[in-house]
Amino acid sequence: MRSGADEDVTVRLNGEIVAQNALQLPTSPNRPKSRNDVERKSQGMNVRDSSPKLSVIVITPDTYSSVRTYVLSLAQQTVRHMIEVVLCAPDREKLNLDEDDLTAFAGYQTVEVGELTSSSVARTAGITVARAPVVALSEDHCFPDPAWAEAMINRHREPWSGVGPVIENANPQSTVSWANFIIEYGAWASPHPGGETHHISGHNSTYKRDALLEYGDRLSDILEAESPMQWDMRSRGHRFFVEPKAIVRHLNFSRLGASFALRFWGGRLFAANRAATWGFGKRVLYFVASPLIPIVRMVRAMRTLRRLRHGRRSPQLLATLVLFLILDGLGEAVGYLAGAGTAMTRLSDWGEFHRHRFLQPEEWHVATASFSSATRPTEDSHTAPTETP
């Protein structure tokens, strides 16, 4: 692998090579060897609009088929002609891209990132090459409403460094799904009035690209946990907004056993990144106080349930929340004292992709039916935006 070196970039327009240049990729010298480099043997670009307004970073752990449903949901956007899709994959030659799915967008790029041991490394590669001033960090199991991109683009005309969506539960029939949803996204759950906030959702939010690139070589490390990153950005004067017109629907783990691992490893990764710059004494203090974490977070969860007027405040849901928060707190305790360990690799290899493996039967099909069977939009079939970009 090459690290921090100039690499050839090939730009194709309508199948013809129109430019070849070099690109400097940010790297971190402190990253373990297995995650040390962002390898890009080749990059393909198809450009229809030289100035897209939003670049959506899409990661596949293998081939295009794994993220095709998500790309088709993007193709339903009212302003899809303003969107660039940046597909990050381990091997571009094995991507098996269906270019017909991408004709309605402003353009697309494919970025080869080598072995996918860290989704944050892949996202960094996508952010680096993105052409739009705003980037969206997507998940292949979180599907936007048709007006999502338009609302994000409009809000980013204002001086917000990050704009987050309002989030709905895409598989609400399951108690386990609700418990995971409340823990991960309760603060931004629909209904939500929107407005300025100290914190937007991790993943599925949008950022000014230049604000992220301020981190330089540190970006792939700090992207491992977006909450600590956002707190650091706020300390440097950046501001965040929840956009109530930008709605996404998130498919949550609904299998109990898989959720146990998700909560532990997610908690460990969060704590390790939060404490990355702390001294040993502060780490020990937070480790000692870690038994309080489930209590504090349960209080927040109850506030969320009251705000949502949630009709499923059953003993089963409350018990599941308590159990999950204990596991989350245990993961945080380990993360504060011992660091992330293999948490990022485990979550990237196992928990972040192919979400259907961790759902109850039919949940994936019910959540995606409206666009997975839809007719492909063409580049001339977009809906006019309500505001002139």
N, C-alpha and C positions, 0 to 999 in steps of 0.2 A: 504494500500500500504506500501511497505517497501522502505526505502530510505537509500542508502549507506551501506546496510548490505550485508553480503556474501549470495549469492543465488546459489541454485543448478543449474548446467548446465549439461545436458545430451547430449553426443555426440554419434550419431548413424552412423555406417558404414554398408551399405548394409542391413539395417534393424536391426542390432544387436547393443546393447549398448556396446561400447568399452571403454568409460571413463566417470567418473562423478567427477566433481570438483566444485570449487566455483569461483565466479567472483565478483569483486568489481566494482560497477557502480558509475561513478561520479554524484554528485547531487549538486544543488545550494541551500543554505539555504535562499536566497533572493527571490526565485521564489514564486508566489502566490500558495496557497494550492492546487488549482485545477490543477496546473502544477508542483507540488512539487516533484513528484516521477516518476521514470521510472519503472513501474511494469512489471515484466517478470515472469509469473507463470511457464513457461517452455520454453525450447529452443531445437529445433531439428536441427541436422546437418547431412548432407550427404556429405562425402568427397571422391573425386576421385583422386585429386592431392593435396598433403600436402603443396604445396607452390604455390598458385595462385599468379599471378602478379598484378591483379586488382580486387578489391571488389566493386561491384556496389550496392549501398544502394537504395532499392526500397521500397516505402511506399504505403500501401493500407489503405484506411479509413475503409474498411469492409472486402471484400473477394478477393481471387486471381483473379477472373474474371475481377475486375476493373483494374488490371495492366497486364493482360495476353498479350494484344497487345504489350505493351512495352517489356515484357520479350521475346516475339517472335522476336522482332527487334534485341535484344541482341543476339539471337541465330543465326543471320545472320553474326555475326562478324567473321572476318578471323582468329582471335585468341580466339575463344570462349572457347577453352580448357584451356586457361589461366585465365578465368574469374570466380570469385566466385560471386554468387547472394545472397545478404542478404535481405530477405523479412521481413519487419517490419509491424506488423498487430495488431489491438486491441485484437483479440482473436484467438489464434492459432487453437483451436478446431473448429472454424467456418470458417477457412481460405479456406477450400475446394481446397487444392493445387492439381494441376495436375502435378505429378512428371515426367510424360513422356516429358513435355516441357523442363525439366531441365537436361536431360541426357547428353547433349553435353558440359556442363560446367565443370569446375574443381571441382565444388561442390556448395552446397547452404546451407544456414541457414535460419531458421524461428525464429523470435524474437517477443515475445508477449510484447506489450508496454502498454496495458490497454487503457483506453479512450483516443482517439486521439484529444486532445485539442491544441496541438502544434506540428507541423511537425519537429521543431528543436529538441524537446525532442526525437522523434522517430529516427531522423537521428543520434543523439548522441548515442542512444542504438545500432544502426547498426554499427557505427564507432568503438565503444568499442569492439565489438565481431569480427569484420572483421579480416580475416587471412592474407590478402595481404598487402604489404607495401604502396600501393596506393589505395585510395578510391575515387569513383565517386559518387557525390550527384545528383541523377537523378530526373527527373520529368516524370510522365507517359504520357505526351503529347509532349515530345521532343525526336525525334527519330534519332539515330546515323546512319551515313553511315557505310557500312561494314568494312571499314578500320579505324574507329574511335578508337577502343580500342588498336589496334596495334600501331597507331601513338602516343597515350597517353603513352603506356608502354615504347616505345622507347625514347620518350622525357624525361620521368621521370628517365631515367638512368643518366641524367645530374642533377646538383644540384638545380633544381627548386622546390620550396615548393608547388607551384600550377601551373597547366597547364590548360588553357582554350581552348575551341574549337572555330572554326569559325562557325557562325550561319546563317542559311538561313530561310526565311519565308516559312512555310509549307502550309499556306493558303493565298497566295498572291492576290487573286481575290478581296479581300475586302479592302476598304479604312480604315475602323475601325481597321482591322487587321494590316494594314501597320502603322497606327499611334501608336498603342500599341507596335508593333515591334521596330519602330524607337526609341521610348522612352526607352524601356527596354533593347534592344540588339543592337542598332545602332552602338555602338562603336566597336562591334566585327562582324558586318554584312559582309557577303560574297559579293564581293571579299575582302580579307584581306591578307596583305603580311606576317602576323605573326611576331614573334620576342618578345624580352623582353618588358614588359609593367608594369605599376604601378598597374594594376587592370584587373582582368579577370571577366568573367560573373558570376553573382550569380546563383546558381544551375547549373547543367549540366557541371560543371567543375570538375577537379580532383585535389586531394591534397595528399602530403605525410601524411600518417596517423599519424606518430609521431609528425609532426608539429601541427596538430590539437589537439592531446592529451596533448600538452604543456599547454592548457588552463584548464585542470583538471575539477574541479567542475563547472567552468564558461562556459564550451563549449556549453551546450544547450542554454544558454542565448545569447552568442555572435553569435551563428549560426542563430539567428533570422533574421539578416541582414548581408549578406556576404560582402557587400562593406565596411562598417566600420571595419569588422573583418580583411579584407585584408589590409586596411590602417594601422591597428594596427600591423599586422604581418610584414609589410614593415618597420615599425619603429623599429622593433626588428631584422632586418637584413634578413628577408625572401624575396625571389625574385619570380617573376611570368613571365610566358611565354604564348603567344598565338600560338597554334600549327595549322598551315594552312592546314595540312593533316587530322586533326580531325574535321570533319564537322558534324553538327547536324541540324535537321530541327524542328523548334519550331512552334507549333500550338498556335496562339494568339487569345485572345478574339476578336470576330467579331460582337458581339451584343452590340449596343450602350448603352442601359441602364445598363447592367452588367458592362460595361467598366467604367462608371461613378464611381460606388462603388469601383472597382478595383483600380482606380487611387487614390482616396481619401485615402483608407485604406492602400494601398501600400506606399504612401507618408508619412502617419503618422507613420507607423512602421519604415521606413527608418530613419526619423528624430529622433524618440525616441531612437533608438539604436545608432545613431551617437552622440547624446548628452548625452548618459548614464552617462558619467563621468564628464560632465561640471558642473560648478557652475551656480547659478540662474542668475547672471548677463549676462553671455554669452548666456544662453538660451533666455533671454529677447531680447538681441541684435539681435540674429538670427530671432526671432519672428518678430521684428520690420522691419527687412530687407527682410522678406519673400515675399513681393510683387515683388521683383526683381527676384525671382526664376523662374517664367515662362519665363521671358525675356532672362535670361542667358541660360536656357535649350533650348529655341527656336532657339537661335543662334547656339547651338551645333547641334540641329536637322537639321538645314539648311546645316551645314557643312557636316553632314552625307549624306544628300540627294545629295549634289554635288559630294561627293566622290563616291557614288554608281551610279552616273549618272542616278538617278531614273527617270523613265519615267512617274511617276504618281504624279508629283508635281503640282497637280490641286488645284484650289481654295478650293475644298471640303476637300482634304487632309490637306492643310495648316490650314483651319478653325478647323478641327478635332484635329489637333496637339495643336493648341492654347487652345481649350477648355479643352483637357485632361491635359495639363500642368498647367492650372489654378487650376484644381481640385487637381492635384498632389501637387502644391504649397500650396493650402489650407490645405491639409492633413499634409504637412511638418510643416506649421505654428502651427497647433494644437499639433503635435508631439513634437516640440521644447518646447512648453510652458506647455503642460499637460501630456506628456508621451504617451506611446503606447495605453493605455486603453485596449480595447478588440480587437485591430487590428489583433494580431497574431491568436487569436481564430477564428475571422471572416474569415480571409484568409485561415486558415487551414480547417475550417468546410465547407467553401463555395467556395472559389476561386481556391484552389490548385488541386482539384481532379475532376474526371468526366467532363473533359474539353468539351466533346461533348455538354453539356448543354448550353455552351456559344458561340457556333459556328453556322454559317449559315448551312442550310440543305445540306447534302452530303459532307461537308468539311472534316469531320473525315474519312469517307470512302475513299475519294480520297487520302488523305494523308497517309493512312495506308494500302492501298490495296496490295502493293507490298510484304509485309511480313505477313499480317494477314491471307492471303490465301496460304502462302507458305508451302511446306512440311517440317515437323520438321527435322532439322539436327540431326545426331547421333553423339555420342562421337568420332567416327572414321572418320567423314566426314569433319573435319576442313581443312582449307587451311593453308599451311605452311607459317609462317611469313617470311617477307623479311629479317629480321635480327634475329640472334640467341639470345634468351633471356638469 
